[in-house]
Amino acid sequence: MWRYRELLPLFDGETPVTLGEGFTPLFHARALGATLGLDRLYIKDESLNPTNSFKARGQSAAITRASYLGAKTIALPTAGNAGNAAAALPPRPPAWPAKSSSRGTRSSPFVDECRLYGANVTLVDGLITDAGRLAAEQRRGRSAGTTSRRSRSRIASKARRRWPTSCAEQMDWRWPDWIVYPTGGGTGMIGMWKAFEEIERIGWVRADDAAAHGVGAGRGLRADRPRLRAGRREGAAVGRRRDARRRACACRARSATS
């Protein structure tokens, strides 16, 4: 991910806190594609991130910034993957304990993994917003940093934008026709669309299709950005449903004007 450091929130002289997140492989799924009638089906294998999740990107960026600001302890609400990613990152400064609030059962592998990395885990019977309130309460009166969902989303979203950047690079700087993306709250979709805009403005995406449509010729712009299809688990709990609806509407509006 940090190969694109100029596009990430990194100050001069700031050192990324990283385990090598991002630039996961893009596999040509020929057998699966054949069953679906698709000869160019590719799968981006995010399980090969350091903690087996795409959340590793966002946590690397968020904790890099928290470390720069002098945080000694991190408190964050998590349903699992984000907590694992945060707890696994190397301490800056040494002996920096990650602190996670997680909802779920005590036998959850997410909880076990957080504790294996040395994190203090507090289980909350409720939504992730309830865990967020507890994380904020726990840091009061302590010299602790907190990666709230709002601040973490702003920084993490910039890191998530590098997913389509690496995908475009692996496809010889061409956009795919479609992207099917699993999502919860929708911030990943918004970040992805911002990435399309950034990469096109820089001129990294090849202009082949844009020239064919008479749009953006010579400026590296493509007329046809990927169509997005989001998948979300039925019954998945999101802290505030109106936030998820607003993000989905924002994606639809961007798609309509592209």
Secondary structure, 3 states (H helix, E strand, C coil): CHHHHHHCCCCCCCCCCCCCCCCCCEEECHHHHHHHCCCCCEEECHHHCCCCCCHHHHHHHHHHHHHHCCCCCEEEEECCHHHHHHHHCCCCCCCCCEEEEECCCCCCHHHHHHHHCCCEEEECCCCHHHHHHHHHHHHCCCCCEECCHHHHHHHHHHHHCHHHHHHHHHCCCCCCCEEEEECCCCHHHHHHHHHHHHHHHHCCCCCHHHHHHCCCCCCCCCCCCCEEEEECCCCCCCCCHHHHHHHHHHHHHHHHHC
